[in-house]
Amino acid sequence: MVKINYGFEKRRKEMEKKRKKEEKKKAKAEGKPSGDYDIVENPDAVVETPEDSTETPPAAQ
């Protein structure tokens, strides 16, 4: 039976956390927004919201 190396898994997780923390710190220093969302390529584009639409929703039956 294979013995699980818990120390290796713990170290791997710690290194991943450290890497992510450093990436956030670097991004913050560069002035980039945080988060996992996409940056809009065309900020002047018009986005239609339900309040803006002229189409009325179908009536409930």
Buried (B, 14 or more C-beta within 10 A) or exposed (E): EEEEEEEEEEEEEEEEEEEEEEEEEEEEEEEEEEEEEEEEEEEEEEEEEEEEEEEEEEEEE
